[in-house]
Amino acid sequence: MAAEKGIVCVTGAGGFVASWLIKHLLSKNYVVHATVRQPGDPKYAHLSTFEKASENLRLFTADILDYSSVQSAVEGCIGVFHVASPVPSTTVANPEEEVIEPAVSGTCNVLKASLESKVKRVVFVSSASAVVMNPTWPKDQVMDENCWSDKEYCRATKNWYCYAKTEAESEAWEFAKRSGLDLVTVCPTLVWGPILQPTLNASTLPLLRLLKEGLETVENKLRMIVDVRDVAEALILTYEKPEAEGRYICTAHEVKTKSLVEMLKSIYPNYNYPKNFTEVHDQIRLSSEKLRRLGWSCRPLKETPVDSVESYRKAGFLD
Ligand SMILES: NC(=O)c1ccc[n+]([C@@H]2O[C@H](COP(=O)([O-])OP(=O)(O)OC[C@H]3O[C@@H](n4cnc5c(N)ncnc54)[C@H](OP(=O)(O)O)[C@@H]3O)[C@@H](O)[C@H]2O)c1
């Protein structure tokens, strides 16, 4: 039997990204302290079906806004993956309370608890939203990890999720500098791929809409996507590689909406796809070169939409 790799904590365990991360961690012989907010809720049932879950997965009840609950989950861990954050699918009535506060104060709580428990490294799931909202970045230059979203610009454009992720990541770096905590951040673009959890997460919705809604016209946007399984691997890689440092943009493929629809149509001709596309001029380009240099690779583009559709079908979301 392979040796256990140590105990790590994953926050927001029931979510789309965290569920895949936990599945991969268990398969690599980690013992996982996984935080959930409502223990016993069927939305977490899938976690206990993962291989090795019965021996190596321990669920902790924790809200990231409640320091002592976070502390109990982090205690005894050598690594922490901070994944939990509100990811709204629509505009929210009270952004401060519903998005910003949990993202920012929640992250501070997780970092404080990690420092107190002498955790060796924290991997924080930030977002490309904390990178791309930067109107002063030169238009012809590919965005790398030096590019930060402009918080004032996010506020002015009422982009509360982008604001919250940017503020949370920058606060996390301030905390790490002050305290000496070993922190790595990973900034994924739009995450797609098969879902393990029984409920729909926000980033899955745009793909489902392309399959189901039969829209008259959609914008032919350039989408920067990454597969959820490749995100899980990126998080583990940045945790395990001693030389990992700083931020890592995590993106795999650029695809225009129309090409994506054509690809899906050639495999699944009978879904209710958009009928027309209007051209838009996308200027943002992102690079994951730094993550690739660390040893990350990603699956071919086609696997992600195909495996996504298969998982939506199985879960009944395409009926
Ligand atoms: N999906 C993407 O395209 C994408 C792209 C870039 C970055 N990210 C980042 O990846 C992370 C995971 O996103 P996801 O797509 O997996 O979203 P998700 O499925 O909605 O998962 C978010 C998780 O955060 C938890 N959470 C929210 N507020 C919490 C709180 N106060 N205390 C404890 N847990 C809380 C939720 O717990 P409950 O289940 O209890 O509600 C849920 O498990 C987030 O940090 C997100 O910003 C996602």
The ligand as a Gaussian input file, in Angstrom:
#p B3LYP/6-31G(d) Opt

LIG

0 1
 N      -15.446000      27.901000     -11.663000
 C      -14.702000      28.828000     -12.233000
 O      -14.820000      29.124000     -13.441000
 C      -13.632000      29.521000     -11.443000
 C      -12.679000      30.283000     -12.120000
 C      -11.682000      30.922000     -11.392000
 C      -11.633000      30.798000     -10.024000
 N      -12.581000      30.072000      -9.379000
 C      -12.497000      29.978000      -7.923000
 O      -12.517000      28.617000      -7.567000
 C      -13.124000      28.467000      -6.287000
 C      -14.210000      27.416000      -6.356000
 O      -15.176000      27.817000      -7.312000
 P      -16.255000      26.790000      -7.874000
 O      -16.436000      27.102000      -9.296000
 O      -15.911000      25.426000      -7.446000
 O      -17.560000      27.315000      -7.137000
 P      -18.677000      26.551000      -6.285000
 O      -18.984000      25.240000      -6.867000
 O      -19.783000      27.537000      -6.124000
 O      -17.956000      26.337000      -4.891000
 C      -17.765000      27.372000      -3.995000
 C      -17.651000      26.771000      -2.609000
 O      -17.403000      27.820000      -1.666000
 C      -18.145000      27.524000      -0.518000
 N      -18.416000      28.718000       0.280000
 C      -18.948000      29.890000      -0.132000
 N      -19.048000      30.721000       0.916000
 C      -18.571000      30.069000       2.002000
 C      -18.418000      30.373000       3.374000
 N      -18.791000      31.551000       3.885000
 N      -17.885000      29.421000       4.204000
 C      -17.532000      28.218000       3.719000
 N      -17.664000      27.859000       2.425000
 C      -18.171000      28.781000       1.594000
 C      -19.436000      26.893000      -1.010000
 O      -19.955000      26.136000       0.043000
 P      -21.458000      25.599000       0.107000
 O      -21.431000      24.368000      -0.735000
 O      -21.677000      25.342000       1.532000
 O      -22.325000      26.672000      -0.461000
 C      -18.931000      26.058000      -2.159000
 O      -18.550000      24.776000      -1.724000
 C      -13.615000      29.860000      -5.874000
 O      -12.643000      30.431000      -5.032000
 C      -13.672000      30.594000      -7.199000
 O      -13.515000      31.990000      -7.019000
 C      -13.584000      29.417000     -10.051000

